[in-house]
């Protein structure tokens, strides 16, 4: 489990229970993980219309930042997602 998530556990819940509960949420979080992966795949594709923009390099860099953020979000989800 990510240290950031462990630091945000609810008050009064010990680390072992928090980790167990988070990992048990895999069933509920799996659809979210799939949507994030699909979005990441979509952002990584370069489309011909991207080059119609005056500053297509700026768009590629912006999309790259979004992909990095999606990677971070996916890293927070339980491993089995």
Contact map, one row per residue, 1 for C-alpha under 8 A:
111011000000000000100000000000000000000000000000000000000000000000000000000101000
111111000000000000000000000000000000000000000000000000000000000000000000001100000
111111100000000000000000000000000000000000000000000000000000000000000000000000000
011111110000000000000000000000000000000000000000000000000000000000000000000000000
111111111000000000000000000000000000000000000000000000000000000000000000000100000
111111111000001001100000000000000000000000000000000000000000000000000000000000000
001111111000000000000000000000000000000000000000000000000000000000000000000000000
000111111100000000000000000000000000000000000000000000000000000000000000000000000
000011111110101001000000000000000000000000000000000000000000000000000000000000000
000000011111100000000000000000000000000000000000000000000000000000000000000000000
000000001111100000000000000000000000000000000000000000000000000000000000000000000
000000000111110000000000000000000000000000000000000000000000000000000000000000000
000000001111111011000000000000000000000000000000000000000000000000000000000000000
000000000001111111000000000000000000000000000000000000000000000000000000000000000
000001001000111111100000000000000000000000000000000000000000000000000000000000000
000000000000011111110000000000000000000000000000000000000000000000000000000000000
000000000000111111111000000000000000000000000000000000000000000000000000000000000
000001001000111111111100000000000000000000000000000000000000000000000000000000000
100001000000001111111110000000000000000000000000000000000000000000000000000000000
000000000000000111111111000000000000000000000000000000000000000000000000000000000
000000000000000011111111100000000000000000000000000000000000000000000000000000000
000000000000000001111111110000000000000000000000000000000000000000000000000001000
000000000000000000111111110000000000000000000000000000000000000000000000000001100
000000000000000000011111111000000000000000000000000000000000000000000000000000000
000000000000000000001111111110000000000000000000000000000000000000000000000001000
000000000000000000000111111111000000000000000000000000000000000000000000000011011
000000000000000000000001111111000000000000000000000000000000000000000000000000001
000000000000000000000000111111110000000000000000000000000000000000000000000000000
000000000000000000000000111111111000000000000000000000000000000000000000000011001
000000000000000000000000011111111100000000000000000000000000000000000000000000011
000000000000000000000000000111111110000000000000000000000000000000000000000000000
000000000000000000000000000111111111000000000000000000000000000000000000000000000
000000000000000000000000000011111111100000000000000000000000000000000000010010001
000000000000000000000000000001111111110000000000000000000000000000000000000000001
000000000000000000000000000000111111111000000000000000000000000000000000000000000
000000000000000000000000000000011111111100000000000000000000000000000100010000000
000000000000000000000000000000001111111110000000000000000000000000000100000000000
000000000000000000000000000000000111111111000000000000000000000000000000000000000
000000000000000000000000000000000011111111100000000000000000000000000000000000000
000000000000000000000000000000000001111111110000000000000000000001100100000000000
000000000000000000000000000000000000111111111000000000000000000000000000000000000
000000000000000000000000000000000000011111111000000000000000000000000000000000000
000000000000000000000000000000000000001111111100000000000000001101100000000000000
000000000000000000000000000000000000000111111100000000000000001100100000000000000
000000000000000000000000000000000000000011111110000000000000000000000000000000000
000000000000000000000000000000000000000000111111010000000000000000000000000000000
000000000000000000000000000000000000000000001111111000000000000000000000000000000
000000000000000000000000000000000000000000000111111100000000000000000000000000000
000000000000000000000000000000000000000000000011111110000000000000000000000000000
000000000000000000000000000000000000000000000111111110010010000000000000000000000
000000000000000000000000000000000000000000000011111111010000000000000000000000000
000000000000000000000000000000000000000000000001111111010000000000000000000000000
000000000000000000000000000000000000000000000000111111110000000000000000000000000
000000000000000000000000000000000000000000000000001111110000000000000000000000000
000000000000000000000000000000000000000000000000000011111110000000000000000000000
000000000000000000000000000000000000000000000000011111111111000000000000000000000
000000000000000000000000000000000000000000000000000000111111100000000000000000000
000000000000000000000000000000000000000000000000000000111111110000000000000000000
000000000000000000000000000000000000000000000000010000111111111000000000000000000
000000000000000000000000000000000000000000000000000000011111111100000000000000000
000000000000000000000000000000000000000000000000000000001111111110000000000000000
000000000000000000000000000000000000000000000000000000000111111111000000000000000
000000000000000000000000000000000000000000110000000000000011111111100000000000000
000000000000000000000000000000000000000000110000000000000001111111110000000000000
000000000000000000000000000000000000000000000000000000000000111111111000000000000
000000000000000000000000000000000000000100100000000000000000011111111100000000000
000000000000000000000000000000000000000100110000000000000000001111111110000000000
000000000000000000000000000000000000000000000000000000000000000111111111000000000
000000000000000000000000000000000000000000000000000000000000000011111111100000000
000000000000000000000000000000000001100100000000000000000000000001111111110000000
000000000000000000000000000000000000000000000000000000000000000000111111111000000
000000000000000000000000000000000000000000000000000000000000000000011111111100000
000000000000000000000000000000000000000000000000000000000000000000001111111110000
000000000000000000000000000000001001000000000000000000000000000000000111111110000
010000000000000000000000000000000000000000000000000000000000000000000011111111100
110010000000000000000000000000000000000000000000000000000000000000000001111111000
000000000000000000000000010010001000000000000000000000000000000000000000111111101
100000000000000000000110110010000000000000000000000000000000000000000000001111111
000000000000000000000010000000000000000000000000000000000000000000000000001011111
000000000000000000000000010001000000000000000000000000000000000000000000000001111
000000000000000000000000011011001100000000000000000000000000000000000000000011111
